[in-house]
Amino acid sequence: MTEDVKGTTARRPNRREVAAAETRREILRAARQLFTEHGFAGTSVQQIAEEAGVAVQTIYSSVGSKSALVLALGDLIEEEADAPRLNAEIAQQTDPRQLIATGVHLTRQLNERCGDILEILLTAASAEPDAAALAAEGMRRHDQGARQGARRLAALGALAPGMTPERAAAVFAMMTSPASWRQLTQRSGWSFGEAETWLTASLTQLLLHSSR
């Protein structure tokens, strides 16, 4: 038994729960790999079961259908990108340049660490309404994050003359979108580090007052 931050006693997971969690992780790893290699439509539950070394029924009882597998992969995005910590850092940031840099870094991690999952969601969206809804929710959060960052810059008095929070949010959202990252790192062959450096410098020049 362990004690959590509130002082209450938390129960340790038993062996069966640990084994079930490990099986679920292995199933998701296999689904992620096969969806990336063959696409959502080109991958069957049977193939995922074979790759994970489990029975088909285990997939249904542990995670669910193919649609449920996609949604479960979606849950990994914010965790793998360290989004909660970086969003909290952005909300408290008082240096406008660092605020932009942190925002760009967050979108880099989302695309560098989870770009394969984002592609899976996009390919599955045409056939699975739940995947389409999850992809749309991801873009809504991206736009919302851009608006919050722009309002923070405005509150700091850092925006360039004539640059409204609404325009700043639109510029940031467009330049750090998954499509922009794909253009720079896949089609143009830039490294993620090069793309992050360029996006940070460009957004700093576009959005901030020259004295900042």
N, C-alpha and C positions, 0 to 999 in steps of 0.2 A: 504494500500500500504506500502511496505517496501523498504529500500534502500540496494542494495547489495554492495559487497566490492569495486566495480568499481565506485560506486556513482550513478549508474543508478537506476531507480525506478522499482522494481519488483512487479508484480501483485500477490495479494493473491489468492489462489485457491478459487473458489466459492463453495457453498454447494454441488452442483451436482458433481463437480470434487472430492471433499473430499469423498463423498459417493461412487463414482466410484472406487477410490483408495482403500477404505476400502473393497468393494466387491471383488476387485482383490486380496487383501491380504487374504481374507477368502477363496477364491477359491484355491489359492496356498497352504494355510495351509491344506485344505482338501485333495488336490492332494498329497501333501508331506506325509501326514499320511497314505492315502490309498495305495499309491505306495510302501511305506515302509512295510506295513502290508501284502499286497497281490501281490506285484510285478507290473511291468508296464503292462504286458500282462493280468494279472488277475484283472485289474481295468478298469471299463468302465467310460465314461464321465457321464453317468446317475448316477452312484454311487457317483462320485465326486460332481455332482449337488445336490444330496440328502444330502450328508454330509455337504456341504456348505450352504444348504438352499436356493438355487437359481434354476432358470430354466436352462435347458440344453443350450438353446439359449444364455443365459447370459454368460455362459462360453465361447462360441464361439465368442461373441461380445466383451468380456472383455479381454480374453487372446488368445483364438484360439483353435486349435485341441489338442489332447493328446500330440502330438510331441511338440507343442508350449508350453504346460504346463511344459514339461521336460526342455526345453530351458530356460523358465522363472525361473525355480528353479535353474538352473545353474548360473543365474545372481546373485543369493543370496550368492553364496559361498564366493567370495572375500569380500563382505560387512559384512557378519556375522563373518568371520575370522579376520576382521580388517587388511586385507592384505595391502592396500595402505600405511597405517601408518607404519607398521612393515617393509615393503620393503624400505621405505624412511629412516627409522632408520638404516637398514643394510647398505645402500649405504653410510651413513655418519659415520659409526662406525670406530673408530680407535683402539679399544681394540680387538685383535683377539679372545680372549676367549668369550667376550661378543657378538661378531659378530656371532660366532657359536651358542651360547646360544639363541640369537634372532632368528636365522634361524630355529633352532629346535622348538622353541616356536611357530613360525608361522605355521610350519607343524602340530604341535599339535592342534592348534586352527582350522585349516582346517579340520582335521580328527575328533576332538572331537565335534565341533559345526556343521559340515556339512557332517559327515560320512554317514548319511542316504541319503543325496543327491548324494554323490559319488556312493553309492550302486545303487541308482535309475538309474543313468547314465549308469552304467555298465550293469545292467539287461536290460535296454532299447536299448542298443547299437546293439544287435544282430538283432533287428527288425526295428530300426529307424536309418537311415544313419545320420540324424542330431545329434542324441544323441551320436552316435559313433564318429562323428567329434568333438563334444564338449568334450567328454572324452579324445580324442587324444590331443586336444588343452590344456586341463588341465595338461596332462603329459608333453607336450612340455614346458609349463610355469614352471612346477616343475623343469625340467632339466635345463631350462634357468636360473632360480633363483639359482640353485646349481652352475652353471658355473660363474655367476656374483659374488657369494659369494667367490668362489675359487680364482677368479682373484683378488678380494679385499684382500684376505689373502696373495696372492703372492706379491701384490703391497706393503703390509705392511712388507714384508720380514719375514713372520711368518710360512711359510710352512716347514715341517720337511725335512731333507736332503733326496733327491731322490723322494720327493713327488711333482710331477708336478701339475699345475693347472688343467689339464685334468683328471689326476687320482684322485685328491682331489674332483673334481666335481662329478665324477662317484661314489666315495665312499659315499659322502654326499647324492646324489640323491637316491642311493640304500637303504641306512640305514634309510632315512626319507620318503620313498615312502608309499603310502596308504597300500600296501601289508605288509610292515614291521610294520606299526602301527596296522593293523588288527591282525597280528601274535602275537604281544606283548599284546595288550589290550583285544582281543576277545578270541583267542585260548589259550594264556598262562595265561590270567586272571590278568595281571598287571593293576594297575590304570594308568590313563594318566600321573599323576604326577611322578609315578615311572618310566614309560617309558621315559618321557622327561629328567629326571635326568640321567638315564643310557645312553641314546643316546647322551646327551650333553657331559658327561664325556668320553664316548668311542670315539666320534668324535674329541674331544679336544686332546686326547692321540694319536689318529691315524694321525691327520692332522698337528698338530703344532710342531714346533721346541721345544725341551725339555726346552729351556731357557725361553720360553714364558709362 
